[in-house]
Amino acid sequence: MAKLEGVKTLDMVNGEITKVAYNGAEYERVEGPAQTGDLVLPITDGFRDATKGSFYKAIDVDRDGDAVILDDVGDRDGSFRHNYDLFRKVSASHPTLEERVSTNEKDIESLKFDVATLKGEAEPKYIRIDKSEAKAGDFVKFIETYDDDITTEKMYEIDQVDWLGDIYFTDDVGDENYASADDTYAVYRKVSAASAEAEPKPERLKVGDYAKVVREEFGHLFDTDDIIELIEAGNNPNFKARRLSDGEVWFVDASELVRATDEEIAEAKDAAARAQFKEGAKVRLKSGGGEYPLLGFENGKVYSVSYNNSRRTDGKSIEITHAGMLGYATPDQLELLPEEEAAEIEKWAAIGREVDEYKKGDIVAYDDPVWFETIGFGEVVRRRSERAIVIEALDNYGYVKRYTVPIDRLKLITPTEARFDRKGVE
């Protein structure tokens, strides 16, 4: 897919395109990393064979979050983020109808509370909401912070939320402050007392649940924000728990935890699965070979892991390589090979062969030397079947005889290419 035809400009600001239409959908200019399916507009000559000012579709995203396109000559092409503008489908970046209705309902409840408060009919009540829903007028409560100008467990009214989702508020000394990545905090919305009572009470944590660590009080070595699985009931502390990222087990108290969201659990499980596939590890491809993004790769073949955290929208985050090609797979598409098997593969690969790929003229050892006068050494004549090789060796009387032996009983001693006496022999 080279340059796109039929892209229409819908809006411009100060001479820069901000909205376009393509194939019946609207796209708005966005900042940040690319996503597959975005429209790419080169604004410099930073691409090899893409035309500045023409639109292309992002067919992939590299490990740095930059768009990959098919350029004017049909090759995969990419460049740094400052060399192009990105446009994303409006529907992909706007809330759904259900999301808007949910938000509006919460806004209505907040207004009801304000009216009730003015009438003296209600005490302040708050419901916890997702951080992504935060907006001016909501409240932030810090569970843990290193900022001396913030009081933990105190409600601070949110002044604004910027486009990155950062929350700004006025702290204890009257300065503008914000919730940083080092803080542990939750976001709340003020509602009427009746609505708060109607809100379902959070279910008590139990064995089998997943939780997020928000405090460190009982001497365990879990870190704040770790996702853990509660695997056994305790007395004091309440639970024996296993960290998803590495399987480490400690005892924790319920007061140190909040229930993990489905998204947090999925992210933690994915990270744990990816962590097994370290750079350089040997893996066998189980599925997806021959299909994008594993074109040129075959199921059942062994490949090397080159990266385990590629940022791809399709979730195929494990980058594998072979003969200069790159492919991308999910953890469940790969089988991690044991170190011994991987070492055997490397040893055979060093002489340009697959494991147990014997050739005529190879010198081999057979692990039952009773059959051979030469203490179990012989020369490969030919392959008889997938599991057997025909070799020549001296018998107990000194005669050269041919034997058919199982491949799994052979050991390569000298490959035929390394034999001086066979130089020039076909």
N, C-alpha and C positions, 0 to 999 in steps of 0.2 A: 504494500500500500504506500504509494509515493504521496506527493502533495494532494491535498483534498480539494475537490471542486465543489462549488456551490455553497461555500461558507459566506454568510451575509453578516455585515456589521450592523448591530442594532443600537449600540450606544458608544459614545466616545467622551472622554474627559481630557481637556487640555491636549487634544490631538492624539491621545492614546486610546486604543480600543479597550472597552471594559465589558462588552457583552456582544455575543454573536449568536447566530442561528445556523444549525446544520442538521440536515435530515429530519426536520420537523421538531427538533429539540433546541432549547436555549442553553447557552453556556456562558458562565460568568468568569471573569478573570479572578484567580485565586493566588494566594501566596503559599509558601511551604513546599513540602515534598510532592512529587508527582504521584498520580495513581493511574493504573492501566485504564485506558478509555478516555483520558483527558485529551483535549486538543492542545497541540504544541505550536507556538508561533515563534520561530527564530527571529531574534531582534538584532543579532550580530552575525558575523561570518564564522561563528565558533563551531559549526557542524562541518563535516567533511564534504558531503554532497547534498545538503539540503539548502533550499533557496530562502534567503532572508525575506521576511514579509509574507511567506506562504504558510498555510496551515497543514499540519500533519497529525496523525493520531498516535498516542502513546500505546505501543504494543507490549511494553514491559517497563519495569523499573529496576535500576541497578541497585547495588548494595548501599550506595550513598543517597538514594532517594531521587536520583535524576531520571528523567524520562528517556526511554529508548524508542526510536522511531524507525520505520523503513524509509530510507532517503530516496532521492530521485533516481538512483541506479539500482534500487532494490536491496541495498545492504542495510544491516542493522547499524544505526548511527546514534550517537549520544553526545552530550556536551554538558558543561557546568551550568548550574541553575541560573546564573546571571546572563546567560546567552539566549534565554528564551522566556516568553510569557506562557502561563498555563491557564487554560479555560476548562471549567468543570460544569457538568450538567447541573442545571438549577435544581432539579428534583433531588439530586444526590446530596446537596448541601442545605436544603430547606427541611424543616420539620414536617412530618406527616400530619394528616388531619387528626389522627388519634392523639398524636403528641400535642398538637395545638389545643385540642379539647381538654386533655388532661391538665395542661398548664393553666388554661382559662378557669377550670374548675377550682384549682388551688388559689388562683387570684381572687375568685369570687368569695371563697371562704375567708381569705385574708381581709377583704372589704367588709364582710359580715362581722368579723371580729372587731375591726376598727369602729364600726357603728355601735356594736354592743359595748365597747369600752367607753365611748363617749356617753352612753346612757348609764354607765356604771353597772352594767349587767355581766361583765366578764372579767376573769383574771387572765393574765397572759398565758397562752398555751402555744406550744410549738410542735411541729411535726418535722421529722428528719426527711430531707429530700436528697436526691442525687446531686453531686457537685456540679454535674453538667447542666443542671436546671437553675443554678444560682443566678440571681439578678439583683439589681439595686433594690433595697428594701427588705431583702431576706437577712438572715443572721448567720454568723459564723461563730463556732465555739471551738476553742483549741483544747485538745486533749494533752498534747505535749508540744512545747516550744522552747527554743533557746533565747527568745527575745525577752529581755527584762521589762519591756514596755507593754507586754501582753499578759493578762491574767488567765490561767487555765480555767476551764469550766464556765467562763463568763461569756455572755452573749454580746457580740458586737454587730451592730447593724451594718450591712454592706452598702458602701457608697457607690461602687461601680464594679462591673466585671468587663475586662477588656476582651479583645477579639481572640486572645490566646486562652481565655478562661481564667486568667489571674484575678483573684478577689482582692479588692481594696476596701479599707475601712479606716476609721479613726481610732487610734490606740489610746492607752491610759494617760498619755501625756499630751494628747490633742494633736498628734502628728498623723499625717497620712501614712498608712502601713499596708502591707499586703501579706497574704498567706504564701509562704515559700515552700519549696520542695522538701526542706528539712523539718517542716512542721507536720504534726498529725492533727487533723481538724475535721469537723463535720459541719454540714450546712443545714439550716433549719428555716422553716417558713412559719410565720405567726398565723394562727387560725383561731376560730371561736372555740369556746370550751366544749360546746356540743359536738363540734366536728372532731376535736381532739379525742373525745370519749369514744366517738364512732370509729376512729382509726383502729385497725387491728393491732393488738399488742404483739410486739416481736416475740416469736417463739423462743423458748429457752434452749440454749445450745445443749446438744446431747452427743453421745458417741456416734461416730459416723458422719457428723457434720464437718463442714470446712469453715475455718475462721481466719480472720486477719488479726495479727498481733498489733495492739495499739499502745500497750504499756509494757515495761520490763521491770517487774517488781519482785519476782520470786526466785531469782538466781539462775534462771535458764539462760541459754545462749542464743535463743531466737532473737532476731532483730525486728524492730518496728517495721510494719508493713509486710512481714513474711506471711505467706499463706500456708496454713497448716491443716492437717486432718486430725480430728479427735479420735484416737484409736482405742482408748481404754479409760474407764472411769477411775478417778482417784479419790482421795479423801481430802487432803489439804496439801497442795493445790487440787483443783477439781478434776483435771484431765491429764492423761498421758497423750502426747501429740507428736505427730511426725511432720517435719517440714517437707513440702512437696519438691522443693528445688534440689535437695540432696539426700533426703531420707533420714536426716538426723532427728533423734528423739529426745524430748525433754518433757518435764511436767510443767503445766501452766495452770493459772487460775482463770476462772471465767471472767473476773473483773479486768483481766488484761486483754480481752478479746472482743471483737464484734463479728457478726456473721459475715462471711465473705460473699460478695455478689457472684452471680454466674459468670460475669465477664472476668472478674479477678481469678476465679477458679480456673477458667479456661486458659487464661494467659499463663498462670503458674504451671499448669500441666503441660502446656506447649513448651514453655521454657525448660522444664525438667526433661522432656522428651528430647529436645534439641541438644541439651547439654551432653547427652551421651555420645553425640556424633562430633567428636573433636577433630580439629584440622589434621589431616593426614591419615585419619582412620580409614580402614578398608570396609566397604559395604557392598552387599549384593542387592541389586535392584530387583524388587519383587513384582512391581506393577508399573504401568504407565510408560514403558519403553516404546519409543517410536512415535509418541504423541507429544505435542507441545505442552510444557517446555522441556521435554526429554527426547527431542528429535535427535537421531543418531545414537541413542542409547538402547541397549537390548535388555529385556527381562532375563534374569538369571546370571548376567555378567557381573563382574566385580569392578568397582570404581573407587576413586579416592575422594574423601570429603575435603573441600577447599574452604568452606565457610558454613557456619551453622546458624546465621542470623540475618539472612537476606530479607530485606523489607519488601515483601510482595503482597499485593492485595488478595491473591488467590491462596495465600497461606503456605505456598510451597517454599519453605524457608531454608532448606538444606541444599547448599550448592555442591554439586559433585562435578568431577572433571575426568576427562579421558582424551588423550591425544590432542590436547589443545581445545577441546570442546567443553562448554559449560552446560549443565542441566540443573533443574531445580525440582526437588521432591519434598513430600511431607515425610515425617518420621515413620509413619506406618507403611510407606512404600519401600523402606530400606531395611535390610537385615545387617546389623553390626556384626562383623566377623571377629571371632576370638583372636587374641594376639598370635597364638601358634599358627593358626590357619593363615592369618595375614602375613606372617613372616615367611611361610612356605610359598605364598603367592609372589612375594617380593623376590625370593631367591630364584624362582623360575623366570620371573619377568626380567631379571638381570641378564639372562642369556636369550631373551626374546621369545620365550615360550610360555604356554599355559601350563598349569600344574599337570604333571604326569604326561606331558607331550614328549614321548620318546621318538628318536629318529634312528634310522639305520646307521650302524657304526658306533652308536653310544656304548660306552663301557659301563656295565651295571653290576651291582652286587645283589645276590639273592640271599634272603635271610635264613635259608636252610642249606648250609654248605655240605651236608652229607651227600648231595647229588653231584657235587662238582669237585674234581681233583684240584682245581685252582682256588680252593677255599671260597667257593661261591661267587666267583667272578665270571662274567660272560659278555658277549657282544650281541647287540640287538641286530636281528636280521630283518624282521618285519613285524607289523602289528597284525595279530590274528583276528582280534575282535575288540570291542570297546573295553573289555576287561582283561584281555590277555595279550602277551607279547611273545614272539618266538625269538629265542636267543640261541647262540652257539657257545658251547663250553666243553672243556675236557671232562670225560667221565673218569671213573676210578682206574680205568685201564690205560688212560692216556690218549683215548680216541676223541676226536671232535664230534660231538653229537648235538642235535638240535632238541631243545626243550620248549614246551609251551608253559609259561608261568604267569600267574595272576599279576596284574599291574601293582596291586597294593602290597605285593611281597618284594617289589624291586626298589632299589635305591640307585639314583644316578651318581656315578663316580666321575666320569669324564665325558662331556658332550663331544659328539663327533667333530664339531668345528674346531675343538681344541687339540685334536690328535695330530701330531706331527707326521705320523706315518700315513695319514689320509689326505695330506695336502694335495689338492688338485684332483682328488677322486670325486666323481659325481655321486 
